[in-house]
Amino acid sequence: MSKGSDKSVFGQWFHTDSRRYNADRCINHICQAMMQLDGNRPAKDANGEDAIDHLERAMVRAAFLLFKTKKGKIE
């Protein structure tokens, strides 16, 4: 989470970002990781992030999505 913290304000994932946004970001990170692992994208992207970085971010976004859903925060 700390690696992405410079892109968002504190609590944005819960108070501002929708469940759909978190789900879309999770899927995007998984796709990026798989393309890197398959050799269809460079091993490191323009931000210097590799497949492990993207998989870590996917896990965080999945956790955000689960937490928001459990708390009934649908927006």
N, C-alpha and C positions, 0 to 999 in steps of 0.2 A: 504493500500500500504506500509506503513512503516514497517509492520511485515515481509514482504518479501524482504525488501530492502537490507538486508545483503547477499542475494543470488545473486544479480545482480548489475551491475554498473548503474550509472545514465543514463537514456534514452535508456537502452538496449531493453526495450519492444518495442520501436519504431524503433530504428536504426538497431538492430541486429535480434531480434526475428521476425519470419515470422507470417503472419496472421494465418497460419495453426498451428503453435506452440501455439499461444495464444488461438485458438479455442480448441485444444487438451487439454491444461491445464485447460481451463474452464470446459470442459466435465469431465475431471478427478476429479476436485474438487466437481462437482455436484454428481458424482458417489460415491465418498468417503463420502460425507455428507449423502446421502441417505442410504448407507450401515450402517453408524453409527446410523442413526435415526431408521432404521429397526432392529437394534440389530445384524447385521451380522458382524460387526466390533466393536472393543472396543470403548467406548464413547470418549476416547482420543487416538489419534494415537501415534506413537513413538516420534513425535515432540511435544506432548502435545496439539495437535490441535483437537478441537471438531467440530461438524457439523456446528455450527455457523461460526467458523473460515473458514471452507472450503467453505461455501456459500458466505462469504464476498470475498474470493479470486476469486470465480467463477464470481461474479459481476464485480470485477476489470478487470479480463481477458476479460469478455464480452465487457466492456467499451473500453479496448485497441483495441479489434478486430473491434468494430464499428468505432472508431476514425481513425484507420489505413485505413479501407475501405473507409471511407468518404474522406480521404486525398489522396486516390489513391495510397497508399503505399502497393503494393501487395506482396512484398517479406518480 
